Amino acid sequence: MVFLITPGGSKLFSRSIQARFFHQITTAEIKQQLLAQDAILKLEQELIVQGKVLVDWKQEREIRSLLKRQQKKGDTSQLEVPDAQATVRDETTGEIYKVEIEVDGAYYGKMLQSKINRFAASNKPTIWVTTPDRAAMIITKISNHPNITLLVV
């Protein structure tokens, strides 16, 4: 199920929360967001077992907005914008770190390999979220990139 909030209903939230809402969304974005939601739920379960907790989740739109501000200041180091970014806290050490989240699309061949290579080149911890029907293909493609792990939802 997908629930949408009316403009009037969104005004019941603080401005910082309102900024995270999608006001217009395409069918492709709905599918991606549903896969991302499945990824959040599964990732939270896996993190609990590891003694960690998910403390924040930024969507691609938020990340792009931050990136544009950084680029205006001259920072052009970002190679690939992920579909989401998770902030994780290790409950034992208190360490807080970020993980890039890529929700698998309908990429194949050179386009898929190019996208994987860009995430690999970043050296940032990255979770590639995919469905069971694409898992075997994706695991083969990311196997030589230690910063990319697979999450099947």
N, C-alpha and C positions, 0 to 999 in steps of 0.2 A: 504494500500500500504506500502511496505517496500522499502526504498532506501538504496543502498549501495554505499560507496565511494571507488574509486580506490586508490591504494597506492600513485600514483602520486598526485591525488586530495587531499589526506589527508595531504600532505606536504605543502599545502597552509595555514594550520592552525598552530598555535603556538604549541610547544612541550607539554605544559600542556594540551591543548585541544586534541591533538593527543593521549595522554595517556588515554583519556576517550573513545576513539573509540573502537568498537569491530572489530577485524581483521579477526576472524573466528567465526562463530556462527552456532549453531545447530538449527534444526527446533523447538525443545522444547524451546530454548532460544529466538527464534523469537516470538513465541506465548507469552512467559512470558514478553518480552519487549513491545509487543503491549498492553498487559493488563496493564503493568506499565505505558505506555504512557497515556492510558485512565485514570488511577488513578491520574497521574500528573494533567491532565486537570480538572478533577472533584475536586481534592483537592484544586487546585488554586482557583476555583470558591467558594468553601465552606470557604476557608480562608479569601477571600475578604469580605464576608458577616460578618465574625467575627472580621474584622479590622486587619487582619494578612496577611503576604505575604510569599510565598515560596522563599527562597533566594538561596538554593542549593539542589541538588539531586545527591546522590552518588549511583552508581550501585554496585551490589554484588561483582564484581571483584575488584573494588576500596576498598571496605570495607575489603575484605579478605587480600588484600595487606597491608593495614594499620594494621590489626590484626596480621599478621605475624611479622611485625616490632615490635609491642608491646610485642608479645610473646617472641621474642629474648631478650627483655629487662626484661623478667621475669613476665610480666602481663598476667595471664591466667584467668582473671575474666569474659571474654566473654563466655556466655553460648550457644548462638545461633547466627549465622550470618544471618541477614535479607537479603532479595532480594534487598532492597534499603534502603536508609536513607535520610529523608527529614530534611532540616534545615529551621526553621520557625522563623520569627520575628513578634512580636506583635507591631503593629504600634503605639499603645497608650502608652505602657510602655517601649518599646524598648527592652524587653526581647527577647533573642534568645535561642531557644531550639531545640533539635533533636527528631525526631520521627522515629521509626523503621517501615519499610514497608515490609509486607510479602505478596507476590503474590501467591494466592492459586493455588496449583497444583492438581494433581490427587491423593491426599492423602485420605485414608479412614481408619476407625477403629483405631487400636492401633497406627499406624504410625501417623495419623492425631492428635490424642489425645496427643501423645508424643511431637509432634512439638508445639502444642498449650501450653502444660505444660512448655516447655522450655522457650517460650516467656513470659509466665505468671511469671515464676520464676525470670526473669530478672528485673521485676518491671519497665521496661522502657516503656514509651508510645509507643504503637504499633498499627498500622492500618493493618487489615487483608483485603486484596483486593480480592474480589471474583466476580463471575458472578451470575446473578439472579437465575439460576437453582440450585446453591449450597448455596445460602444465608440463607435459613431457617435452613439447617443442621448446617452451621457454627455458626450462631447466638446462637443456642442451645449449642454448644460446648464451646463458649467463654463467655457465660452469667455470669459465676462465676468469671471471671477474669477482674476486673475493669480497668486494664491498656491496655486491648485490645479492640479496637473498629472495627466496620465493615464498609467497603466502598464497595458498590456494583457498578460495572461498566458494 
